[in-house]
Amino acid sequence: GLIIGVIVVFVVTNAMAMAIIERTREIGTLRAMGTLPVQLTRSFALEGMVLGGAGALLGAGIALAVSIALLVFPVEMPPPPGRSNGYPLQIAIDATLYAGTLLAMVALSMLASALVARRTVAKPVVDALAHV
């Protein structure tokens, strides 16, 4: 779980960094019009939450569909070393685990987005407006 969380943070951070860097001039314009850095950071964190939530829901849906398919069409695992008979693959669908993972992924994507946004929003307005 921890390794997946770290991977998610890096992937979301990279994706949001690219999205935010591409909008640096827009951020500068909004800052010049009086938008507070906190408001912009909150906006990007919300965007990360929506994108992370959509990805987490899609991933959970695919995982659930594959789990159900493996329950309907059982798979025989190969025998372990020293044995000649395989064993059936057993899949457990745990709603608590799905919900916890979904919430963790949404929280991690929101946190990663907020961290990237905070760094970009802290740029001076003049530098943000001159960004090409």
N, C-alpha and C positions, 0 to 999 in steps of 0.2 A: 503494500500500500504506500509506503513512504517513497519508494523509487518512482512509482507512477505519479505521485503528487509532485515530486521534483521535476519530472519530465513535463507534466502539465504546466507548472509554473514557467519553465523555460520556453515552452512552445507558445503559451499565451503571451508571455512577456515579449517575445520576439515579434509575434503577429501584431500586438498592440503598439509596440515601438515603431514598427513600420507604418502603421495607420496614423499614429500621432505625428511622426516626423513628416509625413506627407502633408499634414494639415498645420504645419508650424505657422505659415503665413495667416491662415484663418484664426489660429489661436492669438497671434499678434494683433489682428484686426479686432477680435472680440475684447482683448485686453485693453486696446486703445479706446474702445467704446465704453469701457468702465466695468466689464465683467471681472469679478473677483477671481483670483486663482483657485480659491476653494470651490467656487461654482463650476469652473472648468474641470477640476479634478473630480468632482462629484459626477459630472456629466460623463467623463470617460470611464469612471468606475462603473456607472450604470450601464454603459455600452458593453463593457467587459462582462458584467453580470448577465446581460441579455445573451451575448454571444456564447459565453460559457454555459449558460443554462440551456440554450438550444443544442449545443454540442453534447452536453451531458444527457439531455433527454433523448437525443438521437442515439447516442451510444448505449444508454440503458435499454432503449427499445430494441436495438439490434441484439444486445446481449440476451434479453428476455426471449426474443424470437429464436435465437440459436439454442438457448436452454430448453425451450419447449420442444423444438425439433429433435433435440437429443433425447428428450424423455419419450417422445412419440416413436422415434426410430432409434432403438437402443444400439449402442456401439460396444463392440467387444474389444477390450484393451489387450495388448500383447502380454504374454506371460512374463513375469519378472524373472531375473536370473535364478537358475536353480529349479525352476518349475516348468511344467510342460503345458499347463492349462492357463488360459487367460481369465480375465474377470470382467464383468460388465461395468461400464462407466456409470457412476452414479452422480446425478446432478441434483443439487438442492437449490430451490429458488427461495431466497430469503428477502422478504420485503424490507426488513430493517436495514440489511446490508445495501440494498439498492438505494434506499432513501438516504442513508448516511453518505454513501459514495457520491450521490447526486448533489447533496448539499455541500460536501467538501469540495467538489469540483467547481461549483458555482462560487463558493467563497474564495478559493484559490485564484480563479480567473479574475474575480473582482479585485482582489488584493494586488495581483500582478499588474492589472490595468491602472490602478490608482498609483502604484509606485512609479510606473513609467510616465504617467501623466504629470505627476508632481514634479518630476525632474524637468520635463519639457516646459511646463507652465511657469517655472521659476526663471526662465530666460528673460532678460530685459526686453521690453516691448519693441524697442528699435531693432534689436538683433532678430527678433521673431518676424518683424515686418520685412526685413532685408533678406530673409532666408529664401534661397532659390532651390 
